[in-house]
Amino acid sequence: MIELLEQCMRIPSLSGQEHAVAEFLRDEMRRRGFDYTCIDEAGNAIGVIGDGRRQIMLLGHMDTVGGHVPVRYEDGKLYGRGAVDAKGPLCAFILAAEALAAEIATDWQIIVAGAVEEEAATSKGARFIAKQYHPEMCIIGEPSGADGITLGYKGRLLIHAHVERPSQHTAIPEPSVSELAVALWNHVKALADTWNADRPKAFDQLLPSLRKIQSGDDGLREWCDMLIGVRLPIEFGPEALQRAVEVWCAGRADAERFNLSFSGAEPAWRSERDTPLARAFVDAIRAEKMRPVFKLKTGTADFNVVGPIWKCPIVAYGPGDSSLDHTPHEHVTIDEFEKAVRVLTTALRSLIAAR
């Protein structure tokens, strides 16, 4: 099973540069007996088994973050960029769907989609897919661990601030542009602290992070650029945070110094644990002699993109430890990968047989 993932990981696929891996996955799905394969208009690799009207979507992503992690086997583990996030879950999807090719009922269709640009915060692939299909159920390919079932992801907003003014002597007792930018960060942090005061669970909190800050001057003007990322709970959407920041800025005497823009807006989304989809995973995990664990993630995924549009039962599932995402030590154990393929196969088999 692991050879498919190894081959996939050996093909670099940074966000926006996924075409080579899309061709590989399309050809692999065709070779493995999928009824229909293509690379769609957005660049996604698509494979379909069955021609029924009832769709189960297995939505993973092909792109990875940067940083070269040599592909290698060590102590029963496969190392490499994408092993966890998220070529591992995507390849597990392909293998599970392949296992069901000969037994899928006439009224069902299993769609495997390898999406582009999930890591770029544009989710170009998922946004295109969301308009093309109308599944009854959706599984998102993200690391949950072989025993994990992810029911929700936090939302996100990126705040870009450019602060600028004419250069002046540092002896003048006025805040520097860097201090003005820091005032914005302090406001966002204070807003989060107030919101979080009576909310002990991370999934319910505002979680800001100062991602970048850089200042400079050319003798005539001085500036500071800042990027703030905020992970959002269901009750505090990106529009509300954007309004709060804009109101704070507009109320300042030096508001003209601030140029604000916003990107990456995604609402938080959460599914229920008592759906047929979630129950199928519970049973499949128990069949592998593991104890199912429901999870809520503080990150953001294509889960957030398609969930509000399709409004169908949705979970995220895949082999791997999500704490290894984007790290120099990214790896998945071969045993866990194979267990996850079996869990997916068992869960899908029960769904297409029972409904």
N, C-alpha and C positions, 0 to 999 in steps of 0.2 A: 504493500500500500504506500509506503513512504517514498518510493521512487518517483511517483508523480510529483510530490511536493518538492523533492530535491531538484528535479529538472526545472520546475517552475521557478524556484528560488535562484537558480543559476542565470536567469534572464533578468537583467536590471529593469526596473519599472517604476522610476520616480513619477510622481504625479505630473501628468501632461506628457509622459513618455512611455505609455503603456502598450503601444501598438505591437511590438514584438511579442510580448507575453500574451496579448490577446490572440494573436495568430496561433501561438503554441496551444493555448487552451481550447480555441475553436477546433483545431485539428485533432487534439486529443479527444474531445467530446465526440467528434465525428467517428474517430477510430474506435471508440468504446461503445458505439451502437446507439448514440442519440439519434432521434428521428429527424431533428432539424438543428443546424448550427449556423451561426453567422457572427459577424461583427457589425453591430448596428450603427446608426448615424452618429451617435455620440461617442463611438469607440468601444462600447461594452462588448464583451464576449458572451454570447448567448447560446445556450444549449437547451433543447426541449425533448422530453420523453413523453409520448402519448399525444393524443389529439382531442381529448375530451374538453368540454366547456368549463369544467371546474378546475381552477388553477391553484397550485401550491407554489409559491415563489421562494426560492433559495437565493437570497441576495447577498453576495460577498463583494469584496473589492480587491482589485489586482495591484493597485499602486502602493508604494511604500514611501516612508520617509528616507532621507539621505543617510549616509554613513555606511561604509562597507564593512559587513560582518562576514568573514570568509565562510563559505559553505563547507561543512565538515561534520563527521560523526565522531562523537566522544562519549564513551560510557553510556550507550543506549540513548543518546540525545542527538538530534539534528540541529546544528547551529546555522544561522544565516538570517539575513534581513527578510522579513516576511514570514518567518516560521510561525510566529504567533499572530502578528498583525499585518495582513490577515490572509496570506496565501494558504496557511495551514487550514483554517476553516473553509476556505473556498475549495481547496482540493478535496477536503473531506466531503463537501457537498457533491462534487462530481462523482466520487467513488460510491457514495450512498445511492445516488440517482441511477448510476450504472447497474448497481446490484438489483434494482427494481425494474429494469427495462423489460424483462420478459413477463412480468406479472402485473403491470399497471392496468387497472380496470379501464374499460372503454370510455367512461365518463370523466376521467381524470387526466390532468396534464401537469407534469412537474417541470418547472422552469428553473434552470441554473443560470444566474447572471453574475458575471465578473465585472463590477462597475469601475469606472475611471474616476479619478480626482476626489476620492473620499478624504485623503490626507491633506488636500489643498484647501479644505474648508469651503469649497465651492459645491461639492457633491454633484458635479455635472452629470455623472452617469446615473445616479439614483433619481435625480430630478427628471431625466428623460424617461427612465423606466417607469416612473410613477404615472406618467401620462399614457403609457402603451399597454399596461396590463391592469387587470382588476381581480386580484387573487382573493380566494376565500381565506387563506392563511399565508403568513409570511414568516420565514426564518432568516434572520440577519446573521451573516457570518462574521462573528467577532469572538475573541477568546473568552470563554466562560469557565474553562476547565471541563473535563469530560463529565464531571458530576454536577455542573452548574447550569442553571437556567436563568438567563437575564431577562427581567421583566420591564426595565426602564432605564432611560438615560437622561441626564440633566441637559438643559438647554445651554445656549451660549450667545454671547455678544462680544464683539471685539470693538474697542473704543480707540480710535486713532486721534491723537491731539498734536497739533502743530502750534507752538507758541512763538511769536516773533515780535520784535520791536527794534527801533533804531539803536545802534550801539551807544553806550554811554559809559562814563568812567565808573569803575567799581566803587569809588569812594562815595558816590551818590547814594543816599539811604533809601533805595527802592529795591523791591524784590527782583532778583534776576529772573530770566526766563525759565531757568531750571527750577527755581523756587515756585514760580507760577504753575509749572507743570506738576510739581510735587503736591501743590495744593489740590489739584484735581484728583490725584491718586489718594490723598488723605480723605477727600470727600467720599470717593467711592468706597474706600475701606471703612469709613465711619458709617456709611449707609448700610454696608454689609454687617458690621458689628451690631448695629441696632436691630436689623431684621433677624439676625441669628440668635439674639439674646435668649429667646424662649423656644428655640428650635434645635434640639440636641443632635438630630440626625443630619448627616452631611447631605443626603439627597434633598432635604427640605431647605438647605441654606443657600445664601449667596456666597460664592467662592471666588473672590477676585485674585488675580495674579498680575504683577507688574512684569511684563514680558520683555520690553525694550525701553531704553531711554538713552538719548544721544543729543548732545548740544554742540554748538559751534558758533563762530562769527567770522565775518570777512572784513572787519574794520568799519563797516557801514551799518550792518545789521547783525543781530544775534538771534539765535533760534534754539528751540529744544523740541525734539520729536519724541513722543511717548506712545507706547502701545500697551493697553490694558486689556486683559482677557477676563471675562466673568462667566463662570458656570452658574446656570440659573435653575431655580426650582420650578415646579409646575405653577405655583401660585404667583410667580414674579416673572413675567414674560419679557422678551427683549424690547418690546415697544415701551413697556413701563420703565425699564431701566434707561433707555435712550431719552425719554421725556425727562426723567429725574436729572440726568446729567445736563441736558440742554437748559433746563430751568435754572440749575445752579450756575451755569456759565452766564446765562443772560442776566442774572441778577448781580453780577459783579461790575464794579466801576471800570475795570480793565477788560471787559468782555471782548473788545475789539482785538485784543492780543491773541485770542484763542480761535483756532480754526479746527472744528471737530468734524469727524466723519465716523461712520459706523459700518461694520461688515460682519459676515459670518453669523447673522441672526438665525437662530434655530430655537423653537420652543422645546421645553422638556416634554417627554412623552412616556407614558407608563401603561402597560397592559395588565390584565388580571391573571391571577394564578389558577382560576377555576375554568379556563377555556378547554375545549377538547384538545387543542394544540399543546398547552402546558401539561395537561394530564397525560398525553401520549409520551412526552419526554420524561415525566416522573416514572411511568411504568418502564420505559426503555432503560433508564438509568438503573432502576432497581434490578432489572433483568441482568445487568452486568455486575451485580453484587456491590453496587455503590449506593450511597445515601444522597438523594437529590438535595441540592441547595439552591434556593431562590436568591437572586442577586439584583441589586440596583446599582448602577454605575454612575460615578461622578463625572465621567467624560461625555462625549457626544459622538454619535455615529449616524450612519444612514438610516438607522432606526427612527431618528427624529424627523427625517425628511419624508419617508413614506408612511409612517404611522398616522399622522394627522390627515393624510390624503385618502388612504385606503380604509382606515378605521376598521380593520379586520383583526382577528387574533394574531398577535405577533410576539415572538420571543427572539432573543439573540443566543446563539449557541456556537461553540467551536472549541477545539482542543487548544490548550496553552494557558499559561499564567499571564494575565494582563499586566502584572507589574513588570514584565519583561518587555512590554511595548516600547519601541523607540530606543532601546538600550544597546550598549555594545555586547551584551551577553544574551541576546535574543535566541531562544531555542525552544524546541518542543521535544518531549520524550517520545520515542517510537511507540511505546506501550500505550501512552495516553492518546496519541493520534489514532491508533487502531481501535481503541475503545470508543472514541468519539464517532468514528465511521460506523461502528456497529450500533451505537445508540441512535444515530441519525437514520440508519436503515430500518431499525426496528420501529422507531417512532413513525416514520413515513409509511411503512407497511401497514401499521395499525390504522393510520388515518385514511388511507385510500381503500382499506377493506371495510372500515366501519361506517363511512359516511356516503 
